[in-house]
Amino acid sequence: MPQIDPIPSPRISTMHRFWRIFRLLALLSIVIAAIAVFIVARGDSTIHVHMLIATALGIGLTVLLGTGLMTLVFLSSSSGHDEQATPRSENEND
């Protein structure tokens, strides 16, 4: 007799959703870092490789950090925990 698949916990499904989004954002940050390195290298022919590495790491990690934090904000908002943290009274219907 076939068995019913267990319902995944909300925590695990949220983690899967986060990592799926985060992989796409990691790809986005790599593309943006490559564009930044191209723009910096195109501007001057005497640029050292250290400058290009610093540009790639700085831009890439900054974009990755910003988009990762925004992903956590949106996932937190959709989970319903924000409503539980600030209960509303009945006369705040504005």
C-alpha positions in Angstrom: 0.0 0.0 0.0 1.4 3.4 -0.9 2.3 5.7 1.9 1.6 9.4 2.0 4.6 11.7 1.7 5.3 13.5 5.0 4.6 17.2 5.0 7.9 19.1 5.2 8.4 21.4 8.1 8.1 25.1 7.5 11.6 25.6 8.7 13.1 23.2 6.2 11.0 24.5 3.3 12.1 28.1 4.2 15.7 27.1 4.2 15.4 25.4 0.8 13.7 28.5 -0.5 16.4 30.8 0.9 19.3 28.7 -0.6 17.5 28.6 -4.0 17.2 32.4 -4.1 20.7 32.8 -2.7 22.3 30.7 -5.5 20.7 33.0 -8.1 21.9 36.0 -6.1 25.4 34.6 -6.0 25.4 34.3 -9.8 24.1 37.9 -10.0 26.9 39.1 -7.8 29.5 37.3 -9.9 28.1 38.9 -13.1 28.1 42.4 -11.5 31.7 41.9 -10.2 32.8 40.9 -13.7 31.2 44.0 -15.2 32.9 46.2 -12.5 36.3 44.6 -13.2 35.8 45.1 -17.0 34.9 48.8 -16.4 37.9 49.4 -14.2 40.3 47.5 -16.5 39.0 49.4 -19.5 39.7 52.8 -18.0 43.5 52.6 -17.5 46.1 50.2 -19.0 48.4 50.5 -16.0 46.0 48.9 -13.5 47.7 46.2 -11.4 46.1 42.8 -11.0 45.7 43.5 -7.2 43.4 46.4 -8.0 41.2 44.1 -10.2 41.1 41.4 -7.5 40.1 44.0 -4.8 37.5 45.4 -7.1 36.0 42.0 -7.8 35.9 40.9 -4.2 34.7 44.3 -2.9 31.8 44.7 -5.4 30.9 41.0 -5.4 30.8 40.5 -1.6 28.9 43.8 -1.1 26.2 42.9 -3.6 26.0 39.4 -2.2 25.7 40.7 1.4 23.0 43.3 0.5 20.9 40.9 -1.6 21.3 38.1 1.0 20.0 40.4 3.8 17.1 41.6 1.6 16.2 38.0 1.0 16.1 37.3 4.7 13.9 40.3 5.2 11.4 39.1 2.5 11.4 35.5 3.9 10.9 36.8 7.4 8.0 39.0 6.2 6.3 36.0 4.4 6.7 33.7 7.4 4.3 35.6 9.7 6.8 36.1 12.5 6.6 39.9 12.1 2.9 40.0 12.9 3.4 37.9 16.0 6.1 40.3 17.3 3.9 43.4 17.2 0.4 42.6 18.3 -2.2 45.2 17.3 -4.9 46.4 19.5 -8.5 46.4 18.3 -8.8 50.2 18.0 -5.8 50.5 15.6 -7.8 50.1 12.4 -6.2 53.0 10.5 
